[in-house]
């Protein structure tokens, strides 16, 4: 039984969007950018409606309804302009927030010019990262992290698992499958053999294509047709949760054009005293190649050097760090499989099919690559199909 945290927060309007060469390098709240885009677009569209630019698309009655809707949606003034006001401040926040007693009076925040927002490219961060389906539903995570799912399988299936087994060969015939492996902790490196009626294989294709495995030509071609993306992560522990205490950020992600790409804030242990951990860097593809060449400590140092431009508290509050790059892990040699529409059309069904006595599973055998959900759904589907085939054969 896994205990889950209430939710895994993907989107938080209090997190940041950041560009080193825009807004003087000052991080902007995601919600501010989102509201400003909405306001400016509403103003532009209302202008088009008022000059008859949409006469072919909407009638007079619809124009009035559309203008009224745009005024509310974009928080426009009576002249259909998006300007700093008490009303816009209710949506994008204050430059000085309301207080009590003799605290300073609140001050409305000032919307950013649309030209600067467009030039910064932050619009793309919002709509490519925060408005996709994967960021919308309420998400749950096991207490202690996503690795607890694997730990739970290990706990329940320990008697069926051969640990430290490095597979060297997979050979099938008409009656079963033989797998050769070595104990990676054994000093003599002696080869061991195990045989079964069927083989469900979830070895990464980056590794599997280098093994001696006798599968059909279509399966071989499918295995070789899936490249793997490179990726890296850096975890940073700090003496206190300053992102909460100083900046009111509880969960969510900050995006930047610096090589660290993003900073993710923990969704658990909010308001807890003492240390806290951030995902201080997480990148894919070309941006990760340089990180792959660094030592773990060097990656930590780089993440700290860049991250302080978003959170100046980094140098003072840093406590410890850790890092991983998937291309340098010998049993994965990559992070996740990359499919294109054409490669899926040509190879996906062959990769997922039962090849005589062997069936493959894993995130690479799913339409949700890089996610544990894809790997688990792939395994469930393969088990069902294999069970059906085994029953047919008696």
JOMO-V571614 format. One record per residue. SS is DSSP state (~ for helix, > for strand, _ for the rest). OMEGA is omega in whole degrees, 0 to 359 (NA if undefined). D_LAST is the distance of its C-alpha to the last C-alpha in Angstrom with 1 decimal. Layout:
ss:SS omega:OMEGA d_last:D_LAST
ss:SS omega:OMEGA d_last:D_LAST
//
This chain:
ss:_ omega:179 d_last:34.2
ss:_ omega:170 d_last:36.2
ss:_ omega:183 d_last:39.7
ss:> omega:168 d_last:40.8
ss:> omega:184 d_last:44.2
ss:_ omega:182 d_last:45.4
ss:_ omega:174 d_last:45.1
ss:_ omega:188 d_last:45.1
ss:_ omega:178 d_last:48.2
ss:_ omega:185 d_last:47.8
ss:_ omega:179 d_last:51.0
ss:_ omega:182 d_last:54.4
ss:_ omega:177 d_last:57.6
ss:_ omega:174 d_last:59.5
ss:_ omega:189 d_last:57.7
ss:> omega:161 d_last:59.3
ss:> omega:189 d_last:59.2
ss:> omega:173 d_last:61.2
ss:_ omega:184 d_last:62.7
ss:_ omega:186 d_last:65.0
ss:_ omega:176 d_last:67.3
ss:_ omega:180 d_last:67.6
ss:~ omega:180 d_last:69.4
ss:~ omega:179 d_last:71.0
ss:~ omega:181 d_last:67.7
ss:_ omega:178 d_last:67.7
ss:_ omega:179 d_last:64.2
ss:> omega:178 d_last:64.0
ss:> omega:181 d_last:62.2
ss:~ omega:181 d_last:59.1
ss:~ omega:178 d_last:60.3
ss:~ omega:180 d_last:63.7
ss:~ omega:181 d_last:62.4
ss:~ omega:179 d_last:60.0
ss:~ omega:179 d_last:62.9
ss:~ omega:177 d_last:65.3
ss:~ omega:181 d_last:62.9
ss:~ omega:180 d_last:62.5
ss:~ omega:181 d_last:66.2
ss:~ omega:179 d_last:67.3
ss:~ omega:178 d_last:64.8
ss:~ omega:179 d_last:66.0
ss:~ omega:180 d_last:69.6
ss:~ omega:181 d_last:68.9
ss:~ omega:179 d_last:67.1
ss:~ omega:176 d_last:69.8
ss:~ omega:180 d_last:72.4
ss:~ omega:179 d_last:70.5
ss:~ omega:185 d_last:70.4
ss:~ omega:178 d_last:74.1
ss:_ omega:176 d_last:75.2
ss:_ omega:183 d_last:73.3
ss:_ omega:181 d_last:70.5
ss:_ omega:184 d_last:67.8
ss:_ omega:180 d_last:69.9
ss:_ omega:184 d_last:67.5
ss:_ omega:182 d_last:64.5
ss:_ omega:177 d_last:66.0
ss:_ omega:185 d_last:68.8
ss:~ omega:180 d_last:71.8
ss:~ omega:179 d_last:70.2
ss:~ omega:178 d_last:66.9
ss:~ omega:180 d_last:69.1
ss:~ omega:179 d_last:70.8
ss:~ omega:180 d_last:67.5
ss:~ omega:180 d_last:66.1
ss:~ omega:179 d_last:69.2
ss:~ omega:178 d_last:69.1
ss:~ omega:179 d_last:65.4
ss:~ omega:180 d_last:66.1
ss:~ omega:179 d_last:69.0
ss:~ omega:183 d_last:66.8
ss:~ omega:182 d_last:63.7
ss:~ omega:182 d_last:65.8
ss:_ omega:181 d_last:68.5
ss:_ omega:177 d_last:71.2
ss:_ omega:185 d_last:74.9
ss:_ omega:178 d_last:77.0
ss:_ omega:179 d_last:77.5
ss:_ omega:177 d_last:73.8
ss:_ omega:175 d_last:74.1
ss:_ omega:184 d_last:71.8
ss:_ omega:177 d_last:74.3
ss:_ omega:180 d_last:74.6
ss:_ omega:176 d_last:75.3
ss:~ omega:183 d_last:74.7
ss:~ omega:178 d_last:72.0
ss:~ omega:180 d_last:70.1
ss:~ omega:177 d_last:70.4
ss:~ omega:182 d_last:68.5
ss:~ omega:185 d_last:65.5
ss:~ omega:178 d_last:65.8
ss:_ omega:184 d_last:67.5
ss:> omega:168 d_last:71.0
ss:> omega:168 d_last:72.8
ss:> omega:187 d_last:74.4
ss:_ omega:179 d_last:72.4
ss:_ omega:180 d_last:74.2
ss:_ omega:179 d_last:75.4
ss:_ omega:180 d_last:77.6
ss:_ omega:181 d_last:81.1
ss:_ omega:175 d_last:83.1
ss:_ omega:181 d_last:80.1
ss:_ omega:177 d_last:80.4
ss:_ omega:179 d_last:80.0
ss:_ omega:177 d_last:76.8
ss:> omega:179 d_last:76.9
ss:> omega:176 d_last:74.7
ss:_ omega:184 d_last:72.5
ss:_ omega:178 d_last:73.2
ss:_ omega:178 d_last:70.5
ss:_ omega:179 d_last:69.8
ss:_ omega:182 d_last:70.9
ss:~ omega:181 d_last:68.2
ss:~ omega:180 d_last:69.2
ss:~ omega:178 d_last:68.5
ss:~ omega:180 d_last:65.2
ss:~ omega:181 d_last:64.1
ss:~ omega:182 d_last:65.5
ss:~ omega:183 d_last:63.6
ss:_ omega:181 d_last:60.2
ss:~ omega:177 d_last:59.3
ss:~ omega:181 d_last:58.3
ss:~ omega:179 d_last:55.3
ss:~ omega:183 d_last:54.3
ss:~ omega:189 d_last:54.3
ss:~ omega:176 d_last:52.3
ss:~ omega:184 d_last:49.8
ss:~ omega:188 d_last:49.1
ss:~ omega:180 d_last:50.0
ss:_ omega:174 d_last:49.2
ss:_ omega:185 d_last:45.7
ss:~ omega:183 d_last:42.9
ss:~ omega:179 d_last:41.6
ss:~ omega:189 d_last:45.0
ss:_ omega:186 d_last:45.4
ss:_ omega:171 d_last:43.0
ss:_ omega:182 d_last:43.6
ss:_ omega:179 d_last:41.6
ss:_ omega:176 d_last:40.7
ss:> omega:179 d_last:40.5
ss:> omega:174 d_last:39.6
ss:_ omega:182 d_last:42.6
ss:_ omega:176 d_last:43.2
ss:_ omega:184 d_last:41.7
ss:_ omega:178 d_last:38.5
ss:~ omega:180 d_last:37.5
ss:~ omega:176 d_last:36.9
ss:~ omega:176 d_last:33.5
ss:~ omega:178 d_last:32.3
ss:~ omega:181 d_last:34.1
ss:~ omega:176 d_last:32.3
ss:~ omega:179 d_last:28.9
ss:~ omega:181 d_last:30.3
ss:~ omega:184 d_last:31.6
ss:~ omega:187 d_last:28.4
ss:~ omega:187 d_last:26.1
ss:~ omega:183 d_last:28.6
ss:~ omega:181 d_last:26.7
ss:~ omega:186 d_last:23.8
ss:_ omega:172 d_last:26.3
ss:_ omega:184 d_last:27.8
ss:_ omega:176 d_last:31.2
ss:_ omega:181 d_last:33.4
ss:> omega:179 d_last:30.6
ss:> omega:183 d_last:31.7
ss:> omega:179 d_last:28.8
ss:> omega:182 d_last:30.1
ss:> omega:175 d_last:27.2
ss:> omega:182 d_last:23.6
ss:> omega:179 d_last:21.9
ss:> omega:172 d_last:18.4
ss:_ omega:185 d_last:16.9
ss:_ omega:184 d_last:13.8
ss:_ omega:181 d_last:12.1
ss:_ omega:184 d_last:13.7
ss:> omega:176 d_last:17.0
ss:> omega:180 d_last:20.3
ss:> omega:174 d_last:23.0
ss:> omega:179 d_last:26.6
ss:> omega:176 d_last:29.0
ss:> omega:174 d_last:32.5
ss:> omega:185 d_last:34.0
ss:_ omega:178 d_last:36.6
ss:_ omega:183 d_last:38.9
ss:_ omega:181 d_last:38.8
ss:_ omega:184 d_last:42.0
ss:_ omega:178 d_last:40.6
ss:_ omega:182 d_last:37.8
ss:_ omega:180 d_last:35.5
ss:> omega:176 d_last:32.1
ss:> omega:183 d_last:29.1
ss:> omega:175 d_last:25.4
ss:> omega:182 d_last:22.2
ss:> omega:179 d_last:18.6
ss:> omega:179 d_last:15.3
ss:_ omega:184 d_last:11.8
ss:_ omega:177 d_last:13.3
ss:> omega:171 d_last:16.9
ss:> omega:190 d_last:18.6
ss:> omega:177 d_last:22.1
ss:_ omega:177 d_last:25.2
ss:_ omega:177 d_last:27.9
ss:_ omega:181 d_last:30.8
ss:~ omega:177 d_last:30.9
ss:~ omega:179 d_last:34.4
ss:~ omega:185 d_last:33.0
ss:~ omega:181 d_last:29.6
ss:_ omega:178 d_last:31.4
ss:_ omega:181 d_last:33.4
ss:_ omega:174 d_last:30.5
ss:> omega:182 d_last:28.9
ss:> omega:182 d_last:25.5
ss:_ omega:175 d_last:23.9
ss:_ omega:183 d_last:22.6
ss:_ omega:179 d_last:23.3
ss:~ omega:177 d_last:26.9
ss:~ omega:178 d_last:26.5
ss:~ omega:178 d_last:25.0
ss:~ omega:180 d_last:27.9
ss:~ omega:179 d_last:30.4
ss:~ omega:179 d_last:29.2
ss:~ omega:183 d_last:29.4
ss:~ omega:187 d_last:32.9
ss:_ omega:185 d_last:34.1
ss:_ omega:174 d_last:34.2
ss:_ omega:181 d_last:37.5
ss:> omega:177 d_last:38.1
ss:> omega:174 d_last:41.1
ss:_ omega:182 d_last:43.3
ss:> omega:179 d_last:44.5
ss:> omega:173 d_last:46.6
ss:> omega:174 d_last:47.6
ss:> omega:175 d_last:50.6
ss:> omega:183 d_last:50.9
ss:> omega:176 d_last:54.5
ss:> omega:180 d_last:55.7
ss:> omega:184 d_last:59.1
ss:_ omega:179 d_last:61.5
ss:_ omega:182 d_last:61.4
ss:_ omega:186 d_last:59.6
ss:~ omega:179 d_last:62.4
ss:~ omega:176 d_last:60.4
ss:~ omega:186 d_last:60.4
ss:~ omega:187 d_last:63.8
ss:_ omega:191 d_last:65.7
ss:_ omega:174 d_last:63.9
ss:_ omega:178 d_last:62.0
ss:_ omega:180 d_last:58.6
ss:_ omega:184 d_last:55.7
ss:_ omega:179 d_last:52.4
ss:> omega:183 d_last:51.8
ss:> omega:171 d_last:52.3
ss:> omega:179 d_last:55.3
ss:> omega:181 d_last:55.1
ss:> omega:175 d_last:57.5
ss:_ omega:174 d_last:58.2
ss:_ omega:185 d_last:58.7
ss:_ omega:178 d_last:56.1
ss:_ omega:173 d_last:54.6
ss:_ omega:183 d_last:53.4
ss:> omega:173 d_last:52.9
ss:> omega:180 d_last:53.5
ss:> omega:184 d_last:51.2
ss:> omega:185 d_last:52.6
ss:_ omega:179 d_last:50.6
ss:_ omega:182 d_last:49.5
ss:_ omega:177 d_last:49.6
ss:_ omega:179 d_last:52.5
ss:_ omega:180 d_last:55.0
ss:_ omega:182 d_last:58.6
ss:_ omega:175 d_last:57.7
ss:_ omega:177 d_last:60.6
ss:_ omega:190 d_last:60.2
ss:_ omega:177 d_last:58.2
ss:> omega:185 d_last:55.6
ss:> omega:172 d_last:53.2
ss:> omega:163 d_last:53.1
ss:> omega:190 d_last:50.7
ss:> omega:178 d_last:53.7
ss:> omega:180 d_last:52.1
ss:> omega:183 d_last:48.9
ss:> omega:183 d_last:48.7
ss:> omega:169 d_last:46.4
ss:_ omega:188 d_last:46.8
ss:~ omega:182 d_last:50.3
ss:~ omega:182 d_last:52.0
ss:~ omega:184 d_last:49.7
ss:~ omega:180 d_last:50.4
ss:~ omega:179 d_last:53.7
ss:~ omega:180 d_last:52.2
ss:~ omega:183 d_last:49.6
ss:_ omega:185 d_last:52.5
ss:_ omega:172 d_last:54.1
ss:_ omega:178 d_last:53.6
ss:~ omega:181 d_last:52.4
ss:~ omega:178 d_last:56.0
ss:~ omega:178 d_last:57.3
ss:~ omega:177 d_last:54.7
ss:~ omega:181 d_last:55.9
ss:~ omega:180 d_last:59.5
ss:~ omega:179 d_last:58.9
ss:~ omega:177 d_last:57.2
ss:~ omega:182 d_last:60.2
ss:~ omega:179 d_last:62.7
ss:~ omega:186 d_last:61.2
ss:~ omega:182 d_last:60.3
ss:_ omega:177 d_last:63.9
ss:_ omega:175 d_last:64.9
ss:_ omega:179 d_last:62.9
ss:_ omega:181 d_last:63.3
ss:_ omega:181 d_last:66.6
ss:_ omega:185 d_last:65.7
ss:~ omega:187 d_last:63.3
ss:~ omega:184 d_last:65.8
ss:~ omega:189 d_last:67.2
ss:~ omega:184 d_last:64.1
ss:> omega:181 d_last:61.6
ss:> omega:182 d_last:60.1
ss:> omega:180 d_last:57.1
ss:> omega:175 d_last:54.3
ss:> omega:185 d_last:51.0
ss:> omega:177 d_last:49.2
ss:> omega:169 d_last:46.1
ss:> omega:190 d_last:45.3
ss:~ omega:180 d_last:41.6
ss:~ omega:182 d_last:42.3
ss:~ omega:174 d_last:43.6
ss:_ omega:191 d_last:40.6
ss:_ omega:182 d_last:38.9
ss:_ omega:174 d_last:35.3
ss:_ omega:179 d_last:35.7
ss:_ omega:180 d_last:38.5
ss:_ omega:185 d_last:38.9
ss:_ omega:182 d_last:38.6
ss:> omega:182 d_last:36.2
ss:> omega:180 d_last:34.9
ss:_ omega:178 d_last:37.2
ss:_ omega:167 d_last:35.9
ss:_ omega:179 d_last:38.2
ss:~ omega:182 d_last:37.5
ss:~ omega:180 d_last:37.3
ss:~ omega:176 d_last:35.0
ss:~ omega:181 d_last:32.6
ss:~ omega:185 d_last:32.7
ss:~ omega:192 d_last:32.1
ss:~ omega:191 d_last:29.7
ss:~ omega:181 d_last:28.2
ss:~ omega:178 d_last:25.1
ss:~ omega:181 d_last:24.3
ss:~ omega:185 d_last:24.9
ss:~ omega:183 d_last:22.5
ss:_ omega:174 d_last:19.7
ss:_ omega:184 d_last:16.4
ss:> omega:184 d_last:17.7
ss:_ omega:183 d_last:14.8
ss:_ omega:185 d_last:13.9
ss:> omega:173 d_last:17.0
ss:> omega:181 d_last:18.2
ss:> omega:175 d_last:21.8
ss:_ omega:179 d_last:23.4
ss:_ omega:180 d_last:27.0
ss:~ omega:179 d_last:30.1
ss:~ omega:176 d_last:30.1
ss:~ omega:181 d_last:26.9
ss:_ omega:174 d_last:28.6
ss:_ omega:177 d_last:31.5
ss:_ omega:182 d_last:33.4
ss:_ omega:177 d_last:34.1
ss:_ omega:181 d_last:36.1
ss:_ omega:175 d_last:35.0
ss:~ omega:178 d_last:32.7
ss:~ omega:179 d_last:31.6
ss:~ omega:180 d_last:30.2
ss:~ omega:182 d_last:28.3
ss:~ omega:178 d_last:26.8
ss:~ omega:177 d_last:25.8
ss:~ omega:180 d_last:24.2
ss:~ omega:179 d_last:22.1
ss:~ omega:181 d_last:21.1
ss:~ omega:180 d_last:20.1
ss:~ omega:180 d_last:18.1
ss:~ omega:180 d_last:16.2
ss:~ omega:181 d_last:15.5
ss:~ omega:180 d_last:14.3
ss:~ omega:178 d_last:12.2
ss:~ omega:180 d_last:10.5
ss:~ omega:181 d_last:10.0
ss:~ omega:181 d_last:8.7
ss:~ omega:178 d_last:6.2
ss:~ omega:180 d_last:5.0
ss:~ omega:182 d_last:5.4
ss:~ omega:179 d_last:3.8
ss:_ omega:NA d_last:0.0
//
